[in-house]
Amino acid sequence: MLVYDAHGYLGNNPEFTKYGVPSPLGEYDWLKLMDKEGITGALVAPPGAGAKDDFRPDMELIAKAIKNHPGRFYGYARVKPRKGKTATDEIRYWVQDRGFHAVKMNTMDDNYTLADRELIDPILETIQDLKVPVLIHTGDSHGETCSPSMVGDLASEFKDVTFIIGHMGYPGNENELLKVMIKSKNTVTETASVFRRAVIQNILDGIGYDRVLMGSNEPYSPVGLAKSLFNEHMNSLTAKSRIAILGENFMRVLGVNK
């Protein structure tokens, strides 16, 4: 079975050492982990909200991993919208020149809100032009700046963009998710750090399994737990739906060939 992690981190964060995880968490650390847990590939972002170096050193590490291990690593370009044209130029650089596959946005990175369309629209126009998906962090302590409903408002206008609703809006905004996904067919969601059966089952019951991707949040949450949740603890899943969530949905969204 092909298994892909839709949301992990590769790079430097001193906080990792608190968990007994190396910092930087590099490509070979990830390869060892993926081989141990039976993970085919991972879509990784630079860690740490609001990095002063604008994530460039860690994106260099990710670019190296993508080049050295094609099919094992996929990259999120992480940008700060307040940088304006520099931000959109950076997205083009990392996607077109360095082989990144998607964009990640977290409103904590640049102290903004998804409602600030003067900031957000140029980013999404660039993403739309590049034909790559965007993951937007939702929920948590700053959920008022990045709720699933706010992602839905963007998705309703940028219909050619695939929006990955990060963390299912959990915690705090998960009750918005189903309504948003029913309305906006260009949305999918991923399960990073979501280990509550009820939250996941609500989406499966409401829209089916083909728009749910397994995400881990590794190393903040172990990728092995994310995989085992679907393999061993979501007993409502059929074999077909389990295969889709663990890998096939990721492959469709990212355009990965078998």
Beta strands, then each sheet from edge to edge (+ up, - down):
strand 1: 4-9
strand 2: 41-45
strand 3: 73-78
strand 4: 102-105
strand 5: 134-137
strand 6: 163-166
strand 7: 187-190
strand 8: 212-213
sheet 1: 1+ 2+ 3+ 4+ 5+ 6+ 7+ 8+
end
